[in-house]
């Protein structure tokens, strides 16, 4: 088995020093190897178009079932039909199946502080996922794939926020995921829950607001707790745009806003610190 290179964070004495050096290196790379630029953030662009909001939960259910080519839903749902039916019904009865804190959508938790405490639990598995649409256009692994080489020696990966997160994550009990489609992330969440009985499955996943609202009930159904991170930029805020993106048609790019990047890195740092303290 090929030995994996040592993560950037593991080559430094502490996380603060690692992040400072990563950002310094990223700035240097931008000066000599400019990536295809991101256009200005759209002004006054709604997270979801008004017409798309109508019957959104029904649209989500219909889309998931009709486009479930790998039969992910029946494969896992039928393992716990009663439990999943009860939790799904309870979620649908709520007006909003999540709480919101700026760009953070909170599922199964009341606030970010509660999530911070959960990150310290030894009995937890944390999935950190990234929608493919905020990969750079020049991504060496390709954009519409679940691959990410996060090579910090690469002039592309060294400027990529996803690459930065990959290097900051601890190795143990933290699972990185790059997400081409909602069915892919659904399958991964089902797998983690199924393969880790008795474990607390947590997640922090980037997605457009439309996706975060459409599929909130499904996360609640399998009782996983975590944070959906709202993306900015050229987001999908209509069903046609979402469907096209699910097929790899995404001419624009999304971004995690700077202040939200800071919040994500703080949570990853907390998880890393907790793993370093574990016996």
N, C-alpha and C positions, 0 to 999 in steps of 0.2 A: 504493500500500500504506500502510495506517494506521501511523503511527509509534508504537512502543511506548513507554510511559512509562519514565522512568529508575528503575531498581530502588532501593529504600530503601538498600541497602548501598552503592550507587554514589554516593550523596549525602553520604557520610561519609568522613572521612580514613582510617579503619581499621575493621576488622570489630568490634573490641571496643566502639568508640564507637557503631557502628550497632546492635549487639545491645542495648546498654544503653538507647539511645533507643527502640528498638522495644518493649522490655519495659516501659519507663516509659509509653509511649503506650498499650500494651495494658492496663496497670493502670488508667489514666485512663478508658479506654473501658468497662471493666468496671463502674466506679462509676456511669456515666451511661447505659449501654446494656447491660443484663444479657442475656446469651444464655440460652436454655433450659438449665437447669442439668444437669450430669452427675450421676447418682446415685452414691452411694458405691461404691467398688470392692468387688466381691463377695469375701467372705472364704472362704478355703479352696476356691475354685472351681478344679477341675482344668483345665489347658489343653486336654486332650482327655479325654472320658469313657472309662472303662475299656472299655465295650462297643464304642466307636467305634475304639479302637486295634487291635482284631482285624482282621487282613488289610487294614490301612490302605493299603498300596501297591497291592493289587489293586483296592480301592475307588477309588483315585485314577485308575488306568489306565482302569477301566471308565467312570468319570464323564467323563473327558476325551474319550474316543472317542465315547461315546453322545451327548454334548451339544455336539459340535463342529459347530455349525450352519454356520459359515463355511468348514469344511473346512481349518482352519489346519494341522492335523497332516499330512495327506497332501500338501498344497501344498508344505510346506517339507521334510518328512522325505524325500520322494522325490527331492529334489535331491542329497542325500548319504546314501543309504540304508545303505551299508556303514559309513561313519564314524559315523553316528548309532547304528546298531545295536551297534557295538563299544563306544562310550562309554556307552550306556544299559545294556548287559549288565554292564559293569564297575561301574557305579553300583549296580545291583540286587544284585550280589554282596557289597556292603558291608553290614554290619549297620546302621550309621548313615551315610547319605550326606552328612553334615555334621559339623562340630565346633560346640561351643556355648560361648559366653562370656556368661553371664547372659541378657539379653534379645536378644543377637546370635546368630543362627544363621549359621555360616560355611560357605560353599560354595566348594570348590576352593582354599581358603586354610587355613593352619594356625592363624593367630592374627590379631588386629586389626592388629598391627604390620606384618604382611605386606601387608595391605590399604592401610595408610597409605603404604607405599612404592609400591604400584601407582598410587595417586592422583597421584603425582608424575610418572608416565610420560607423555611427550608423545604417545605412540602409542595412548592409551586414550580410549575413549568411556564416560562414566559415565551410567547411567540411575538417576534417583532417583524412586521410585514410592511412591504413597500410596493405600492402600485407601480407598475412598469412605466407609466406615463411621466414619471419625473426622473427617469434615467436620462442621461445626456443623449442627444441624437447620435453621437459618435461612440456610444457604449460598445466596448470590444466584445461583449457577450450578446449584443443585439438588444433591441428595445423590447420587442414583444416575446420575451422568453422568461423562464423562471431562473435563469442563470445570472451569476454575478461573480466575476473573478476578484473584485475589490483589491487589485494589485496596487499597493501604495506607490510603487515605482512607476506606474503608468501615469502619463501626463493627463489622462482622462479621468481615471479612477481617483487620482489625487485631488481633483477638483469637485468630486461628486459627493453630495451629502449622504447618499446611501452608502458609499464606500467608507465615509467617515464613521457612520454608525456601526457598520460591520466590524471595523477595527476596534471600536470602543466597547463592543459587547463582550461579556464574559463567555468563556467556552462552555461552562457547565449549566445545564438546565435552562438555557436560553437558546431559542430556535429562530434563526433568521430565515425569512421567506420573501421571495420576490413574486409578485402576484400578476399573472397575465389576465385572469378572469375571476369573477366572483365564485364560479364553481370550483376553481382551484383552491381558493382560500377556504371555501366551505368544506371541501374534502380534507384539507390539512387540519382544520379545527376538529372535525369529526374524528380524524385519525389520532390526534393528540389526546382527545378525551377518551377514546376507545382503548388506546395503548397504555394509558397511564391511570388505571383505576385507583381511586383514593387520592389522586393528586389534584391540586388546585391549578386549573388551566387559566392563565392570564394572557392578555394580548395588548399590543399597541400597534395599530395598523393605520397607514396613511391611505386616504381615499377621498374622492370628491364628496361634497355634501349630499348629492343625490344618492350615491351608493350607501353612505352612512345611514341615511334615513330609510332607504328601501329595505335594507337587510338587517335592521336592528332586531327584529322579532326572531330571526333565525339564530342569532347569537344568544338571545335570551332563552330560546328553546333548549339549547344544550347546556345552559347555565354556566357559560364562561363569562368571566368578568374582565373588563379592560377599558381601553381608550381608543376611540377612532379619531385620527388626526385629520382635520379638514385641510385639503389642498387648495391652493390658490392658482392663479394663472389661467391657462386655456382649459378650463374644467368642462366636464360633461354636465350640462344642466337641463338637457332634454332627453327623452327616451331614444330618439334616433341617434343622437350623439353618443349616448351610452352604449347602445347596441353596436354601433360602428367601432367604438373603442374596444369592445369585447372581442371583435374580430381582428384586432391589431391595426385598425385604421385610426390613427391618432396623429394628425399633422402638427398639432400644437404640443406645447409642453406645460406640465403643471409644476408647481414648486411648493415646498414647505416654507412659509413665511419666516423671516429671520427670527422674530420673537418666539415663534413656535418651535423652530429648530433648537433654540436655547432651552426651552422647556423639555423637549424630547431628550436632549443630551443630559440634562439634569437627572431625568428618570433612569436613563441608561447608566449613568454614573452611580446612582443609588443601588441599582441592581448589581453592578460590578463590585461595589464596596461590600454588599451583603455576601456575595459569593467568595470574596477574598477573606472574609471573617469566618466563613463556614469551616467546621473542623474537617 
